[in-house]
Amino acid sequence: MATAFITHPHCRKHDMGAYHPECPERLGAIDDQLIASGIGQHLTHHLAPAAKVSSLARVHPMEYISHIRSSAPVSGTVHLDPDTAMNPHTWDAALHAAGAAVLAVDLVLNRQAENAFCSVRPPGHHATRNRAMGFCLFNNVAIAARHALEQHGLERVAIVDFDVHHGNGTEDIFRDDARVLMVSTFQHPFYPYSGTEDPTPNMVNVPLPAGAGSQLFREAVTLRWLPALEAFRPQMVFFSAGFDGHVEDDMAMLRLVDADYAWVTQEIKAVADKYAEGRIVSVLEGGYNLSALARSVVAHIKVLSGL
């Protein structure tokens, strides 16, 4: 079995305006680097379906889903918050982003793929149960995790979030769900200024100071993440895969490099191989320097696929 690569053209039609860092070109850069690296031919490529409303409703209240749908403009752009906007294609893009994550779970748990990477936008980990923020509308990784728990009957899943920003939406959704362990690193203090006050026992949040690089990141993974994951023994692992902690990404101030993303993927893959039959679903979050994003995604996928 190969790694599944899941995306959809609608994800490139979502556009929040000129000069917005969360831009359609992000997915094109990833595709170009997959070709340039030669690994694209070793993946199985899938078009993401639109997520069913019932899948979204495992995470978000129906009132919120209806609000997002009714907010979509017929033309132009409408802002849900200062950072997060919708154009006429955003609703479809968000459905396909969530649908990619659901399909990834089905492919991996049905043994049709070894693991999966979802190259989608808009991202999701800042979306709380009832609020869009931080470029995010629906929490794609949370929707996938709930699908694994409630549709496939798993009892324990882990979410690994190495985005430079704390995944406040994912924590909001799962803070009281003992079936889910979330481990994360993030720059702090930094947007969304959360993750450090009274986390519940299933949240292993490791804030990193501005300027932190490979050493502090790898210490956080080795000393904090891995013991928690070993004790939890997840049956499936999800990555909230944000690459905006890269030293070349000027959206933040961490100093990670391509090799750090390969290393952390290998460390988490070893946990998944030990406890979860290798079952991993990775969902794209941040990463705004196009070259660093594309190279880091390829480093991540190379480890997932064993290439």
Secondary structure, DSSP 4 states (H G I P E B T S, - for coil): --EEEEE-GGGGT----TT-SS-THHHHHHHHHHHHHT-GGGSEEEEPPPPPHHHHTTTS-HHHHHHHHHH--SSS-EEEETTEEE-TTHHHHHHHHHHHHHHHHHHHHTTS-SEEEE--SS--TT--SS--BTTBSS-HHHHHHHHHHHTS--S-EEEEE--SS--HHHHHHHTT-TTEEEEEEEESS-TT--SSSS--TTEEEEEE-TT-BHHHHHHHIIIIIHHHHHHH--SEEEEEE--TTBTT-TTS--BB-HHHHHHHHHHHHHHHHHHSTT-EEEEE----SHHHHHHHHHHHHHHHHT-
